Structures are given as C-alpha cells and as structure tokens.
Amino acid sequence: MKKIKKKKIAKGSMISRLNKVFIIQLILISIATVAGVVGAAKVVEDVLIKEALIGEAEYYWEHREKYVEFPLPKTMNLTGYLVYDGDYSMVPQALKEITENYQRTTLNGKHPIAYVTEKGNEKLYLIFEEAQVSKLALYFGITPLIIVLLIVYLPAFVSYVFSKRAYSPVLQLVERLESAKISKSGIENLKFDDLKKIGHVDVNTLIDSFEDFSHRISQLITRERNFSRYASHELRTPLTVLRGSMSLLKRQELTPKSERLVNRMQPMIEEMQALIEALLMLSRDDVIEISDDPVLINDALRTMVEDTIRLFDPRDIKLDWQPKNLVQAYVPEQLLSIVVSNLIRNACVYSQDPVSIEVIIDGADITIKDHGKGMNQEQLNRIMEPFYRANEHGTEKGFGLGLSIVDMICKQCGWNIQFSSEIGIGTEVTLTLDNAEILATQRT
C-alpha cells in the first residue's frame, strides 16, 4: 500500500502561526497553573503550618504553667520534645543541629519541619511530619487545580479547532495554487468550484479576483507569444532568400568593393537569423525534448564551437581545445548548441584580433575563456537581463538577447552557468551539465 507523504507545514504560514498561538496559550496556562500550585504549597508550608505550630507551642506553655506534668504533643503528625537545662539525652541528637526556630531537619530518614521555642531554662521542640498534609493537599488542592487546568485546556482546544476550521478554505486555496502546474494554458484550467461551495465570502472574493487576473494575464501572454511566433515565421521567408542570394554572390567573381559589401552584409544576416531563432525560442512551449541516446559532449561541442567561429571568417581566431575528459550526457543537443554558440559568439565579438579562445572540458564542466575586453561587476550582474548590452555605444552589434536566452535554457535544463570577468583581462564562463558521465580521462 502506497504511503501518502504528509506535507510539511511551511514556516510563516497561517496554520503554523495558528499552531504557535495555541502552543503559547497552553504554555502560559501551564506556567500559571504550576505557579499557582507551587504558591499554594509555599503558603501551606510557610503560613498555615507555621501558624499551627506557633499555636501548639503557645497552648503547651500555657498549660505547662498550670500543670507541670502536662504531656508533650504526640500525634501521628506532631511530636514534641522538651530539653531541660541543655540536657539532650532524652531527645534525638539531630535536634542539636537546629539553628533557627523554624526550619526543616533530618530525622529518622525523613525531612520534617521543626519549630523551637524557649521559656526560662526549657526548650520545646515541635517536629511536624507533613506527609499526610501533603497528601491531603494533593487530593484537595492540586487535584482540583489539575481539573481546572483541563477545563481551561478544553475551551482553548475548541477555539483552536474552530479557528483552524475557519482558516481551512484559505489553506485549501493556498495548497491548490501551490500544487498546480501553472503553464500557458494550465493557469486557466485551475478549478475552484468545490471551494466556492463552502460559502466562505473572503475566499470566494480571492478566487474571483485570482481568476479574473489570471485570465487577463493569460490573454496578454498568448497575444505576445503569438506575435513573436508569427513575426518570426514571416521574417524567416525573406531572410532565407537573402541568405541564398548571398551564397550565390560569394561564388561569383566580385570587385574588391562588392566583396567588402558582401562581407559586411553576411554577419548582419547571421545576426538577424540569431534574433529570429531567439524570438522563436521565447515563443515555444516549455517542453524540452531529450534524445533517447546519450550525446558525446566532446564531439558535439567541438562541432558547435568550430561552426560558430567559422561565421567570423576571415578574422584571426585561434581555438585552444583542452578536453580533460571524454564525457557523455543526455541533453537536448539543439538547446546546447544555442547556449554554446552564444557564448562563443560573445567571445569573438568582444575580442580583438588575434583572438584566442580556450574551451576546456573537465567532467561535467565546460569552460570557455577569452582574452577580450572583460566586464566590471556591475555589468556582470546585468548580463542576463533582456536587451542589456555591456557596451551600448561600442562598435559591436547585437540585440542584448543572447545571454537572456542562455539563462532561460540553463534554468529549463537544470544546468548551472557562472561568469567571471576582469576589465582588460577577459571573461571566463563555466557551464555545468546535469547528470554528465565521464567515459575516460586524458593522461597527463
């Protein structure tokens, strides 16, 4: 039988706060009750018993004056001892150690209360064993207090139950929203009919507001995605014609001036192609297709890097290829290609000839280093923002979407990407793949 995993109560949630209030109430009630019991015990010991012993002593001395042979107190709880002229031979030796007129002492393995009074050369010791009194205090004092405590606990628990029941629809609404997989269409498919039937006015107001706002947001997102999708597809057709025409022109014999124009147009067409691919990427569903067969990262990565560098021909770009391991992984190869091509393109664009690019494969880490302009910390913090360019007034062309797309792909695929850079030194990017498997290690 499948076990149902109990959901952990989130810290700071309404139910956790309600539990905290209930626990605090129980603690305060318990402290007050215990303090009352201890206080009652102290009152019994320090006031009532002491007053009783004082009365017993006065009663004894009063009658001894009238009758010298008046017997000492001798009951189940009270025992009297009389010392005459300092003679302790007829009394327990432990009474010699008593230094105060009212204190506890140790006698016959017990700890009774001793009260001492003197008249002339006589000293009266009254030893009170309060065991029976303590039992009576338990039965007639502490037991009622415990009953009162339970009676106080009961309404506190009832109020907790009713409070939890009042919060229940709100908690159900929160759990429904947390467990829902909200996507482009899924946000409209959340059903709250069962919660509305409860009749909680505040919850129904929240549900109506949420449904209204979610419907508007879904419409806006759908409109934006449709525009990006349609615009991208419409732009692809003339761009394909331009690329084909450019290929035909490069095959013909051109004058130096015409060749320079063609060489200037070629990168711009490639840049426009990258922008269209970016728009299409942003407008697609969040579904990642991974092949059933693992991808050999070394071969795929080298092809991606060399194809991207070839776009900058005839620039002087040197590739320093450093595969420390032979690695394979189950990855969406098309998305990996977009990430790598964007990183290599940036390394080429923001470096001056001769360009040196290092590509290092170290386990699951793919590191790309360049020796270009570099960036400061403020620029590093913003490079993932859409349409942000580190040098907006520079000669480098671009739209500022490349790294934002890289960031989105890495989050979707569970990859980690880290940037480090220094002005005038260059930039280093480390891409860590998920679940990469090392097949072999290069010998040093």
C-alpha positions as CSV (number, residue, x, y, z in Angstrom):
1,M,0.0,0.0,0.0
2,K,1.4,3.3,-1.1
3,K,2.2,5.7,1.8
4,I,0.8,9.2,1.5
5,K,3.6,11.7,2.2
6,K,2.4,14.3,4.7
7,K,3.0,17.8,3.5
8,K,5.3,19.8,5.7
9,I,3.8,22.9,7.2
10,A,5.6,26.0,5.8
11,K,7.2,28.3,8.2
12,G,5.2,31.6,8.4
13,S,2.0,30.1,7.0
14,M,-1.4,30.7,8.7
15,I,-1.6,27.2,10.1
16,S,1.9,27.5,11.5
17,R,1.0,30.8,13.2
18,L,-2.2,29.3,14.5
19,N,-0.3,26.3,15.9
20,K,2.2,28.7,17.5
21,V,-0.6,30.7,19.2
22,F,-2.2,27.5,20.5
23,I,1.1,26.2,21.9
24,I,1.8,29.6,23.5
25,Q,-1.6,29.5,25.2
26,L,-1.0,26.1,26.5
27,I,2.4,27.0,27.8
28,L,1.1,30.2,29.6
29,I,-1.8,28.3,31.1
30,S,0.5,25.6,32.3
31,I,3.0,28.1,33.8
32,A,0.2,29.9,35.6
33,T,-1.2,26.6,36.9
34,V,2.2,25.3,38.1
35,A,2.9,28.7,39.7
36,G,-0.4,28.5,41.5
37,V,0.3,25.0,42.7
38,V,3.8,25.9,43.9
39,G,2.5,29.1,45.5
40,A,-0.2,27.2,47.3
41,A,2.3,24.7,48.6
42,K,4.5,27.5,49.9
43,V,1.5,29.2,51.6
44,V,0.6,25.9,53.2
45,E,4.2,25.3,54.5
46,D,5.2,28.8,55.4
47,V,2.0,30.2,56.7
48,L,-0.6,27.6,57.7
49,I,1.8,25.0,59.2
50,K,3.9,27.7,60.9
51,E,0.8,29.3,62.4
52,A,-0.4,25.9,63.6
53,L,2.9,25.1,65.2
54,I,3.0,28.5,66.9
55,G,-0.4,27.9,68.3
56,E,0.5,24.4,69.5
57,A,3.6,25.8,71.3
58,E,1.6,28.6,73.0
59,Y,-1.0,26.0,74.0
60,Y,1.6,23.8,75.5
61,W,3.4,26.5,77.5
62,E,0.1,27.9,78.8
63,H,-1.0,24.6,80.2
64,R,2.5,23.7,81.5
65,E,2.4,26.8,83.7
66,K,-0.7,25.4,85.3
67,Y,0.3,21.7,85.3
68,V,4.0,20.8,85.3
69,E,3.3,17.3,84.2
70,F,1.3,18.4,81.2
71,P,2.2,15.9,78.4
72,L,4.1,16.8,75.3
73,P,2.2,16.7,72.0
74,K,2.3,13.2,70.5
75,T,0.1,12.5,67.4
76,M,0.5,10.9,64.0
77,N,1.9,14.1,62.5
78,L,3.2,16.1,65.5
79,T,5.8,15.1,68.1
80,G,7.1,17.2,71.0
81,Y,10.5,17.1,72.8
82,L,11.5,19.1,75.9
83,V,15.1,19.9,76.7
84,Y,15.8,21.0,80.3
85,D,19.0,22.8,81.2
86,G,20.6,21.8,77.9
87,D,20.2,18.1,78.6
88,Y,19.6,16.4,75.2
89,S,19.9,12.9,76.5
90,M,16.2,12.2,76.1
91,V,15.8,13.8,72.6
92,P,17.2,12.9,69.2
93,Q,20.7,14.2,68.7
94,A,19.7,15.7,65.3
95,L,17.8,18.4,67.2
96,K,21.1,19.8,68.5
97,E,22.0,20.9,64.9
98,I,18.9,23.1,64.6
99,T,20.0,26.8,64.4
100,E,16.7,28.5,63.6
101,N,13.4,28.5,65.4
102,Y,11.6,27.3,62.2
103,Q,13.3,25.1,59.7
104,R,13.4,21.7,58.1
105,T,15.6,19.0,59.7
106,T,16.6,15.4,59.0
107,L,15.2,12.9,61.4
108,N,14.8,9.1,61.0
109,G,15.4,9.4,57.3
110,K,12.7,12.0,56.8
111,H,12.7,15.7,56.5
112,P,10.1,17.1,58.9
113,I,9.5,20.7,59.9
114,A,10.9,21.7,63.3
115,Y,9.7,24.6,65.4
116,V,11.7,25.6,68.5
117,T,10.6,27.9,71.4
118,E,12.2,28.6,74.8
119,K,10.9,29.6,78.3
120,G,13.4,30.0,81.0
121,N,15.8,27.1,81.0
122,E,13.4,24.9,79.0
123,K,13.4,24.5,75.2
124,L,10.4,23.0,73.3
125,Y,10.9,21.2,70.0
126,L,7.8,20.6,67.9
127,I,8.5,18.2,65.0
128,F,5.8,18.2,62.3
129,E,5.7,15.4,59.7
130,E,3.7,17.0,56.8
131,A,3.5,13.8,54.7
132,Q,-0.2,13.3,55.4
133,V,-0.8,17.0,55.0
134,S,0.9,16.9,51.6
135,K,-1.4,14.0,50.6
136,L,-4.4,16.0,51.6
137,A,-3.0,19.0,49.7
138,L,-2.7,16.8,46.7
139,Y,-6.2,15.4,46.9
140,F,-7.9,18.6,47.9
141,G,-5.6,21.2,46.4
142,I,-3.6,20.0,43.5
143,T,-6.2,17.7,42.1
144,P,-8.8,20.5,41.7
145,L,-6.1,22.6,40.1
146,I,-5.4,19.9,37.6
147,I,-9.1,19.6,36.9
148,V,-9.3,23.4,36.4
149,L,-6.3,23.1,34.1
150,L,-8.0,20.5,32.0
151,I,-11.2,22.6,31.9
152,V,-9.2,25.6,30.7
153,Y,-7.4,23.5,28.1
154,L,-10.7,22.3,26.7
155,P,-12.0,25.7,25.5
156,A,-8.5,26.6,24.2
157,F,-8.5,23.4,22.1
158,V,-12.1,24.0,21.0
159,S,-11.2,27.6,19.9
160,Y,-8.1,26.2,18.1
161,V,-10.3,23.7,16.2
162,F,-12.9,26.3,15.2
163,S,-10.1,28.7,14.2
164,K,-8.5,26.1,12.0
165,R,-11.8,25.2,10.5
166,A,-12.4,28.9,9.7
167,Y,-9.0,29.1,8.0
168,S,-9.5,25.8,6.2
169,P,-10.9,27.2,2.9
170,V,-8.0,29.7,2.8
171,L,-5.5,26.9,3.4
172,Q,-7.1,24.8,0.7
173,L,-6.9,27.6,-1.7
174,V,-3.2,28.1,-1.0
175,E,-2.5,24.4,-1.3
176,R,-4.4,24.3,-4.6
177,L,-2.3,27.1,-6.0
178,E,1.0,25.6,-4.7
179,S,0.3,22.2,-6.2
180,A,-0.9,23.4,-9.5
181,K,1.4,23.2,-12.5
182,I,0.8,26.6,-14.0
183,S,1.7,26.9,-17.6
184,K,0.4,28.9,-20.6
185,S,-2.9,27.1,-20.6
186,G,-2.9,25.5,-17.2
187,I,-3.4,28.7,-15.3
188,E,-6.9,28.9,-16.8
189,N,-7.7,25.2,-16.0
190,L,-7.5,25.6,-12.2
191,K,-10.9,24.7,-10.8
192,F,-12.2,26.2,-7.6
193,D,-15.8,25.1,-7.7
194,D,-15.5,22.9,-4.7
195,L,-14.0,25.7,-2.6
196,K,-16.7,28.1,-3.7
197,K,-19.4,25.7,-2.5
198,I,-18.1,26.1,1.1
199,G,-19.6,29.6,1.1
200,H,-16.6,31.4,2.6
201,V,-17.1,35.0,1.5
202,D,-13.5,36.1,1.7
203,V,-12.2,33.0,-0.1
204,N,-14.7,33.4,-2.9
205,T,-13.6,37.0,-3.3
206,L,-10.0,35.9,-3.5
207,I,-10.9,33.2,-6.0
208,D,-12.8,35.6,-8.2
209,S,-10.0,38.1,-8.2
210,F,-7.4,35.5,-9.0
211,E,-9.4,34.0,-11.8
212,D,-10.0,37.5,-13.3
213,F,-6.3,38.5,-13.2
214,S,-5.1,35.1,-14.3
215,H,-7.4,35.2,-17.3
216,R,-6.1,38.7,-18.3
217,I,-2.5,37.7,-17.8
218,S,-3.1,34.5,-20.0
219,Q,-4.6,36.6,-22.7
220,L,-1.7,39.0,-22.7
221,I,0.9,36.2,-22.7
222,T,-0.9,34.4,-25.5
223,R,-1.1,37.6,-27.6
224,E,2.6,38.3,-27.0
225,R,3.7,34.8,-27.9
226,N,1.5,34.7,-31.0
227,F,3.0,38.0,-32.2
228,S,6.6,36.7,-31.6
229,R,5.7,33.4,-33.4
230,Y,4.0,34.9,-36.4
231,A,6.6,37.7,-36.8
232,S,9.4,35.2,-36.6
233,H,7.9,33.0,-39.2
234,E,7.2,35.9,-41.5
235,L,10.7,37.2,-41.2
236,R,12.2,33.8,-42.0
237,T,11.0,33.7,-45.6
238,P,12.8,36.9,-46.8
239,L,15.8,36.1,-44.7
240,T,16.1,32.7,-46.4
241,V,16.0,34.4,-49.7
242,L,18.7,36.8,-48.6
243,R,21.0,34.0,-47.4
244,G,20.6,32.1,-50.6
245,S,21.3,35.2,-52.7
246,M,24.3,36.0,-50.6
247,S,25.7,32.5,-51.1
248,L,25.3,32.9,-54.9
249,L,27.0,36.3,-54.8
250,K,30.0,34.9,-52.9
251,R,30.5,32.2,-55.6
252,Q,30.8,34.9,-58.4
253,E,33.8,37.0,-59.2
254,L,33.3,40.3,-57.4
255,T,35.2,43.5,-57.4
256,P,37.0,44.4,-54.2
257,K,34.3,46.9,-53.4
258,S,31.5,44.4,-54.0
259,E,33.3,41.8,-51.9
260,R,33.6,44.2,-49.0
261,L,29.9,44.9,-49.2
262,V,29.1,41.2,-49.2
263,N,31.4,40.6,-46.3
264,R,29.6,43.4,-44.3
265,M,26.2,42.0,-45.1
266,Q,27.0,38.4,-44.2
267,P,27.4,38.9,-40.5
268,M,24.3,41.1,-40.3
269,I,22.2,38.3,-41.9
270,E,23.6,35.8,-39.5
271,E,22.8,38.2,-36.6
272,M,19.2,38.6,-37.9
273,Q,19.0,34.8,-38.1
274,A,20.1,34.5,-34.5
275,L,17.5,37.1,-33.4
276,I,14.7,35.2,-35.2
277,E,15.8,32.0,-33.5
278,A,15.7,33.8,-30.2
279,L,12.2,35.0,-30.8
280,L,11.1,31.6,-31.8
281,M,12.8,30.2,-28.7
282,L,11.0,32.6,-26.4
283,S,7.6,31.8,-28.0
284,R,7.8,28.0,-27.7
285,D,6.2,25.8,-25.1
286,D,8.3,24.9,-22.0
287,V,8.8,21.4,-23.3
288,I,12.4,20.1,-23.5
289,E,12.9,17.2,-25.9
290,I,15.9,15.0,-24.9
291,S,17.0,12.2,-27.2
292,D,16.9,8.6,-26.0
293,D,20.6,8.2,-26.8
294,P,23.4,10.0,-24.9
295,V,25.2,12.8,-26.6
296,L,29.0,12.6,-26.8
297,I,29.8,16.1,-25.5
298,N,33.3,16.3,-26.8
299,D,32.4,15.8,-30.5
300,A,29.2,17.8,-30.3
301,L,30.9,20.7,-28.5
302,R,33.8,20.9,-30.9
303,T,31.4,21.0,-33.9
304,M,29.3,23.8,-32.3
305,V,32.4,25.8,-31.5
306,E,34.1,25.5,-34.9
307,D,30.8,26.3,-36.7
308,T,30.4,29.4,-34.7
309,I,34.0,30.6,-35.2
310,R,33.6,30.0,-39.0
311,L,30.9,32.7,-39.1
312,F,33.6,35.3,-38.3
313,D,35.9,34.3,-41.2
314,P,38.3,35.9,-42.2
315,R,39.1,37.1,-38.7
316,D,42.2,35.7,-37.0
317,I,40.6,33.4,-34.3
318,K,42.5,30.6,-32.7
319,L,40.8,27.8,-30.7
320,D,42.7,26.2,-27.8
321,W,40.9,22.9,-27.3
322,Q,41.5,21.2,-23.9
323,P,39.4,18.1,-23.3
324,K,40.5,16.7,-19.9
325,N,37.7,14.1,-20.0
326,L,35.6,12.2,-22.5
327,V,32.1,13.0,-21.4
328,Q,28.6,11.9,-22.5
329,A,25.2,13.2,-21.2
330,Y,21.5,13.1,-22.1
331,V,21.0,16.7,-23.2
332,P,18.8,18.4,-25.8
333,E,21.5,19.0,-28.4
334,Q,19.7,21.9,-30.1
335,L,19.5,23.9,-26.9
336,L,23.1,23.1,-26.0
337,S,24.1,24.4,-29.4
338,I,22.2,27.7,-28.8
339,V,24.0,28.1,-25.5
340,V,27.5,27.3,-26.8
341,S,27.1,29.4,-30.0
342,N,26.0,32.4,-28.0
343,L,29.0,32.1,-25.6
344,I,31.5,31.6,-28.4
345,R,29.9,34.5,-30.4
346,N,30.3,36.9,-27.5
347,A,33.9,35.8,-27.0
348,C,34.7,36.6,-30.7
349,V,32.7,39.8,-30.8
350,Y,34.3,41.3,-27.7
351,S,37.9,40.4,-28.5
352,Q,40.3,42.0,-30.9
353,D,42.4,40.0,-33.4
354,P,44.3,37.8,-32.9
355,V,41.5,36.1,-30.9
356,S,42.4,33.2,-28.6
357,I,39.5,31.2,-27.2
358,E,40.1,28.3,-24.7
359,V,37.5,25.6,-24.4
360,I,38.0,23.2,-21.5
361,I,36.1,20.0,-20.8
362,D,36.6,19.0,-17.1
363,G,34.0,16.4,-16.1
364,A,30.6,18.0,-16.2
365,D,32.1,21.5,-16.5
366,I,32.5,23.2,-19.9
367,T,34.7,26.3,-19.5
368,I,35.1,29.0,-22.2
369,K,37.8,31.6,-21.8
370,D,38.6,34.6,-23.9
371,H,41.1,37.4,-23.6
372,G,38.9,40.2,-24.7
373,K,37.6,43.5,-23.1
374,G,36.2,41.9,-20.0
375,M,33.5,43.4,-17.7
376,N,33.2,45.0,-14.4
377,Q,31.0,43.7,-11.5
378,E,28.0,45.9,-12.4
379,Q,28.0,44.6,-16.0
380,L,28.3,41.0,-14.8
381,N,25.3,41.5,-12.6
382,R,23.1,42.6,-15.5
383,I,24.3,40.5,-18.4
384,M,21.3,38.1,-18.1
385,E,18.8,41.0,-18.5
386,P,17.0,41.0,-21.8
387,F,18.1,43.7,-24.3
388,Y,21.0,44.7,-22.0
389,R,24.4,45.3,-23.6
390,A,27.5,45.8,-21.6
391,N,28.8,48.4,-24.1
392,E,25.8,50.0,-25.8
393,H,27.8,52.7,-27.5
394,G,30.5,50.4,-28.8
395,T,31.1,49.2,-32.4
396,E,29.9,45.6,-31.5
397,K,26.5,44.8,-33.0
398,G,23.8,42.9,-31.1
399,F,20.4,43.0,-29.6
400,G,21.1,42.0,-26.0
401,L,19.0,38.9,-26.1
402,G,21.7,36.2,-26.4
403,L,22.6,35.7,-22.7
404,S,19.0,36.1,-21.5
405,I,18.1,33.1,-23.8
406,V,21.2,31.3,-22.4
407,D,19.9,31.9,-18.9
408,M,16.4,30.7,-19.7
409,I,17.7,27.5,-21.4
410,C,20.0,26.7,-18.4
411,K,17.2,27.1,-16.0
412,Q,14.9,24.8,-18.1
413,C,17.6,22.1,-18.4
414,G,18.9,22.3,-14.9
415,W,22.3,23.5,-15.9
416,N,24.4,25.8,-13.9
417,I,26.3,28.7,-15.5
418,Q,28.8,31.0,-13.9
419,F,30.5,34.1,-15.2
420,S,33.8,35.7,-14.0
421,S,35.4,38.6,-15.8
422,E,38.0,41.4,-15.4
423,I,38.4,44.6,-17.4
424,G,41.3,44.2,-19.9
425,I,41.9,40.6,-19.0
426,G,38.9,38.7,-20.4
427,T,35.9,36.7,-19.5
428,E,35.5,33.1,-18.2
429,V,32.2,31.2,-18.4
430,T,31.7,27.8,-16.8
431,L,28.7,25.7,-17.9
432,T,27.9,22.7,-15.7
433,L,25.8,20.0,-17.3
434,D,23.3,17.9,-15.4
435,N,24.0,14.1,-15.0
436,A,27.1,14.0,-17.1
437,E,29.0,10.8,-17.3
438,I,32.8,10.6,-17.6
439,L,33.9,7.9,-20.0
440,A,37.6,8.5,-20.0
441,T,40.2,10.8,-18.6
442,Q,43.1,12.3,-20.6
443,R,46.5,11.1,-19.4
444,T,48.9,13.8,-18.3
